[in-house]
Amino acid sequence: MAHEATVFEIIQTLVIADKHVVADVMARRGLWTKGVSAVNNSYKALNYLADCGKLVKGDGYFKLPHCKSDYAEHARLLTKAFAEILKANPACLIFREHTIAEKGLRPDGIVILRKEDQGLCFVLELCNKESEDYLQQKMNTWRYWQGATSYLSQLTGYQIPHFDIVRSGELTDYLKEALP
């Protein structure tokens, strides 16, 4: 079987996904032909990884063993957003739903887009169910937290002098600007 290592690398980044999302990323990388062929190959590879104990197979999805999600709407939308980032910048780093207990924060994602020796860090918020007030509270916590860049630097292993906050609805335009 071919490309299991690449499929596993994709799932390690996304944490949870279905065969269609993985197929889309693999096709974008030019490893499989887009469409039914990529979906079938993804499904075979994902099943193989589940049989090996590297992934857990759910009802229409696959996930890393530590993932507690059942791939409900929020998780599906977040996976789709992360897949778009991964397709645009395969070298990216994604920290999915990382809890920052001392600040009471759990951003949907912390992302570093990497190109050669440069990078761009942003916090991604999906905004599919949060109220505008709650979202504003989260954004204000990030904006006024004096230790945010130090925390992000320690988390990512890169020096983060500044970061952006991106709502999922702004993601496509943000990626176009960030990755010309």
Number of C-alpha atoms within 10 A of each C-alpha: 7 11 14 17 11 14 22 20 12 20 22 15 21 23 23 28 26 23 21 18 24 27 25 21 24 23 19 16 14 10 14 19 16 15 12 12 13 22 22 14 22 27 20 16 22 27 19 15 19 18 12 10 12 16 23 19 19 15 8 11 18 25 25 21 14 9 13 9 14 16 21 8 11 16 17 18 15 25 22 17 20 26 22 18 22 21 17 18 16 18 14 19 19 24 20 19 15 14 14 11 8 6 12 10 15 15 20 22 22 24 23 23 21 16 13 6 5 8 16 17 25 18 21 25 24 22 17 13 10 11 10 10 9 12 16 12 12 17 18 11 15 20 13 9 12 10 10 18 17 14 15 21 16 12 14 16 9 13 15 20 12 13 18 15 16 18 16 19 13 13 18 14 11 14 15 10 9 11 13 5
